[in-house]
Amino acid sequence: MVRYILKQIKITGNKCFGKWFAKNVVEETIDLDALAEHMSHHHSPYSKGVIKGLLTDMIGCIKELLLEGKNVKIDDLAIFSLGIKNKEMAVKEDDFTVSKNIGGVKLKARATGDLMSKSLNLEATLKKATFVNGKLTTEPSNGGGGNTSGGGSDTPSGGGNTGGGGNHEPIGD
């Protein structure tokens, strides 16, 4: 379930000043060690250590290939590539220098397959969350249509009320 909070744009002069938008709540960041532990519990014959070693090696190899000018595609995850952070434009080609005009390189990732937005939209369940005494909670639904889930939710018909009465509708409809 993807929890969200509502935030208001408070930047004066912004064309959306005063309007509200949803922002996802990140409850935890999982590091490589925790990911390997999680993966080892998914009916895997491999231990956490073997999985972590493989992932660590994969990360090093991806970096090496990117620095060689290649893109790396991992199906159902992303296509990884490098981009250039430009500082300022040169008026003439002869005026261009790396130190003056380039700020560095950046990692880019474009989702593929199961992690593409259209696929995630079908599976995501959204629920409004609040913070009470500094602790994250999920608001009980008032049936007002504020909670949304995609067609891959736990509702057999793709609609109706489940899990505390949340009103579920496909994302993007």
Stockholm file with secondary structure:
# STOCKHOLM 1.0

chainA/1-173         MVRYILKQIKITGNKCFGKWFAKNVVEETIDLDALAEHMSHHHSPYSKGVIKGLLTDMIGCIKELLLEGKNVKIDDLAIFSLGIKNKEMAVKEDDFTVSKNIGGVKLKARATGDLMSKSLNLEATLKKATFVNGKLTTEPSNGGGGNTSGGGSDTPSGGGNTGGGGNHEPIGD
#=GR chainA/1-173 SS CEEEEEEECCCTTCTTTTCEEEEECCCCCCCHHHHHHHHHTTTCSSCHHHHHHHHHHHHHHHHHHHHTTCCEEETTTEEEEEEEEECCCCSSGGGCCHHHHEEEEEEEEEECGGGSHHHHHHHCBEEEEEEETTEEEECCCCSSSCCCBCTTSSCTTSCSEETTTEECCCTTC
#=GC SS_cons         CEEEEEEECCCTTCTTTTCEEEEECCCCCCCHHHHHHHHHTTTCSSCHHHHHHHHHHHHHHHHHHHHTTCCEEETTTEEEEEEEEECCCCSSGGGCCHHHHEEEEEEEEEECGGGSHHHHHHHCBEEEEEEETTEEEECCCCSSSCCCBCTTSSCTTSCSEETTTEECCCTTC
//
